[in-house]
Every structure is written in structure tokens, then in C-alpha cells.
Amino acid sequence: MNGSHDYQRVYVWEQPVRWFHWINALSIVVLGVTGYLIAHPPALMISKEASFSYWFGTVRFVHFVTAYVLLTNFAFRLYWSFAGNKYANWRSFFPLTKAQLRQIWDVLKVDILQFGNKPVETLGHNSMAYFTYTATGLLTIFQIATGFALYGPTSSAWFPQLFTWVMPLFGSEYTLRIFHYAAMWIFALFTLVHIYLVFYHDYVEGHGVISSMVGGWKFLEKEQIEAEHPTGMSAFPAPKADPAPVPAKATKPAG
């Protein structure tokens, strides 16, 4: 019979982080579907005159509008990495400490290499997840830059013109499209792995990983919560102990 567990409910993911997550997920799906249609437009047999349907123009319009949504949402998340709590802080996304690097190896041993059977349990993301999200963040910047560079020649708006310098780096528009399209499939692969690992960790650890991105709360044993902060995880240094109070000097009674 398993021993009892003393779990504590902790508010981890603030509402702005949860909004960012779901807006970002929806944007990536819409951009992926419309991007695929732009790269491989199907031949639709319709009775109307082609100029009356304009379906491909609508697909491109949805793609570009969603790109602006993704950009705005991403910019807000960068701001919240400074304004949010420690689980959303920018320090967590870079392996700056030995504890973080050690945790990356521990996660790889369990999730990828299957060398161990003891999962890494943390309140926020583990260090491997944070590092992966850093990589996807850089890939998002790449997609934004290349996407608006492709959009620039067909747009009179000022913002896409800021990225006209990108296309010469790739030699031609065709080459730039290939890289932009290839990055889309990297996002598709990441999405599949991400969904699998979320369900895997929710089942193995039982800390409410899935529900936490809806309500913000996770569950962890009290002793693990107390041990997490002093280890300096999440790139925050261990807090200094409060100095012991200095006893007051005894005074001689008068007289």
C-alpha cells in the first residue's frame, strides 16, 4: 500500500502566460494550415468564375493577419518575462546554473534515453523544457523575419518593409520560401512531441500539468516545494538566511 502524500496547491502559471499559450497554439495551427495551402494550393473545381471566389486570396489574408497576431502575442510574452512571476521569468529559459544543466541531463535520461525511471518533478517547467522553449522562441523570430520578408514585396505597409534586408541573405525569394516552409515542419514536429510529453508527464507525475494551463494551479508535495527554492532552480540564486537576532545588552539596574 502506497504511503500518503502531502500535496500542496501552488499557483504557477499566471493568466497572461495561459492566454499567451493558447493564442500561440491557435496561431501556429492556423499559420501551419494556411502556409501549407499557400505552398501546395489545391485545384478546386467550381462552377463560379475564379474572380468571384478569391479563395486563395482569403487564405493568404488569414495567413498574414494571423502572423500579426503571433507577433503581437510573442512581443507581449517577452515583456511578461520581465513582469511575471519566477516561473515566467527570462532567467528560467537559459541554463545559467549548474543545477539547471544537471536537471537537463536528468530529464534526458528519463524522457529520451530511458536510463532512469524517476521523473524530474518541478513546479514550473523543468530546465530541459525551458531550454526547448528558448529554441522555439528563436525559431519564431526566424519565421516572423522570413515571413514578413516574403510579404514585403506585395505590401505597401511600413512594417513588412522593415524586413527587406532578409531576402538578400538567402540569395533569392525561392530559397527563402524553402527555409520558411521547412521551419513550419519543425513546428509541426515540436507540436506532436510537446503534446505527447504533456500527457506523459501528467500521467506519470500527477501534478496537474494539463489543467495548470487552464487554471494556473499545480500540485506538488510540500517537502519538494520547500526543497526547490533553496536549490536555486529557475535560475534564481538561493536566498540568504536571515541573520540571527543580536541579543540586547543587559543593563545594570539603577541605584
N, C-alpha and C positions, 0 to 999 in steps of 0.2 A: 504493500500500500504506500502510495507516494505521500511524502510529508506535506503539510500545509504550506502555502505560500502567502507571504505578507506583501501583497501588491499595493502600490500607491499610484493614484491617478495624477498625471502631470500634464499641464497644458504646454505643448511643444510647438505646434505649428500655428502661428498667428493667422488671422483671417486674410491679410494681404498675401501671405505665402500660399494659402489654399486657393485664393482667386487666381493668382499667377499660374499655379499648377494646372488648373482646369482650362483656363483660357489658352495657355500654351499648348496643352494637349489637343484641344479642339482646332487650334490654328495649324498645328503640324499635320493633322489629319486632312483638313481642307486643302492646305498647300500641297500635300502629297498627292491627293486625288486629282486636283486641277493641274498640278505640274505634270503628272503622268499623261493626262489628256492633251496637254499642250505639246508634249514630246511625241505622243502617238495619237493624233486625232483620228477618231473612227469615222468611217464613211457611212453617214446616215442617209437612208433612202426616205425622203419625204416628198409629199406632193406639192408643198408650198415652194414659192420662189425662194432661192437661197437668201436673197437680200431681206426677206421678211422674217426669217427665223433668227439669224445672227447668233446662233447658239455658241459658236466658238468665241465670238467677241464677249459673250456673257461669261464664259469660262475664264477668259483672261482677266476680265474685270474683277471677278470674285477672287482670283489669284492675287491680283495686285492690292485689292482692299485688305485681304487677309494678311498680306505682307506688312502693311502699315500697322495692323493690329498686333502682329507678332513683334514688330519693332518697338511699339509703344509699351507693350507688356514687358518686354525684355529690359527696356530702359528703366521702367519702374522697379523691376527686381534688382537691378544694380543699385538703385537708390536705397531699397529696403535692406540691402546687405550692410548698410551703414546705420540704418534707423531701426532695424528689427532686433529681436532678442538674440541670444547667443547661438541658437540653433540656425538662425538665418544669416549670421554674420559672415562677412567675406573671409575672415581668418579660417573658418572651418573648411573652405574649399581648396586650401593649399596644404600639403603635408609639410608643415613647418617645424614639427617637433618629432623627437624620436618615438614618442608614444603613438603618434599618428602613423608613422612609417611602419612601426611594428604591427599596428592594427590592420593596415593594408595587407600585410603578409598573412596575418591570421585569417582574414576574410577570404583571401585567395585559397588558402589551404582547405577551407570548408566548402566554399561555393564553387570553385573551379577545379582545383586539383583533387578534392575529395580525400585529403590526407587526414583530416580530423572530423569529428562528429559533434564537437561542441561549438554551437553558433556564437558569433560575437554579438553581444547584446548591448545596445546603446539607446539612449533616449532620442537623440536626433538621428541623422543618418550615420552610418559607420564611415570611417575615413576613406574606404575604397569607393563608396557611393558618392561622397563629396568630390573626390578626385575625378570620378567619371562624369559628374555633372559639370565640372570645370571644362572637361574636354568637349562636352556637348555645347557648352556656352561658347567656346571658341568656334565650334562648327556653326553655331547660329550666327555669329558675327560674319563668318565666311559666306553663309547663304544670303545674309542681308546685303553684304557688299556686292557679291556677284549678281544677285537678283536685281538690285536697283541699277547695276551697270548694264544689264541686259534690257532693262526697262527704259533707260535714259534716252536712247535714240528715237523712241516712239512717243516720248512725253515732252511736253513743254513746261512741266512743273519744275520748280527750282531744286527740290530735294534730290530727285534722281540724278540731276546733273552734277551733284557732289561726288558721284562715283564714276565719272567718265574716265578717270585715270586707271581704273581697274582693268578694263578690256585690253589695253596695250601690254599689260604684264603677261597676258596669256597668248598674245600673238594674233588672235582672231576671235570673232564672235562665236564661231563654231566650236573652237576649243574651250572657250569659257562656258558654253552651254553644256559641254560634256562634263566638266568638273562640277557645275551646278547640279546637273542631273545625277551624277554619281553620289554626291553628298546627300541627295534625297534618299537614296537606298541605304546609306549609313544610318540615317534617322529611322528608317523602317526597321532595320535590324535592331537598333537600340531599343525601339518601342517593344518589339517582341521579347527581348531579353529582360527589359525592365518589368513588363507585366508578369512574366514568369517568376522573377525573383521576388516581386512584391507578394505574390500569392505564396511562394515558398517560405519566405520569412514570416509571413503572417501565420502560416500553419505550424512551422517549427517552433517559433518563439512565442507566439500567442500574446503579443504586446499591443495588438490593435493597429497594425501598420496600415491596413486598408482604411479602416474607419477614421484613423487620425487625420487623413487628408480631406475628410468631410467635416468632422467636428473639432479637430485640433488636439485631441487628448490621446495620450499613450499610457501604457501601464508597465511598471517595472517594479521589481522587488525593492523594498526600502533600503536594504543593505547595498544593493547595486547602485542605487541613486546616490547614496552617501559616499560611495567609493569613486563614482565617476568624476565628480568635481575636483577632488584633491589630486587626481592623476594628471590634471592639466589637459584633458581631452578637449576637443573642439577648438584647439589652438589657443585656449586661454590658459595663462600660467596659473599654477596652483596658488590659492590665496594664502597670504601670510597669516600666521597665527596671531591672534590678539595678544599684545604684551600683558604679562601678569601684572595685576594692580600692585602699585607700591604701597606697602603698609604705612600708615600715618605715624609720624614720630610721637612717642609718648611724651607728654608734657608733665612737668612736676607740679603737683598741687600747690596752690599759693599758700603762703604762711609758713 
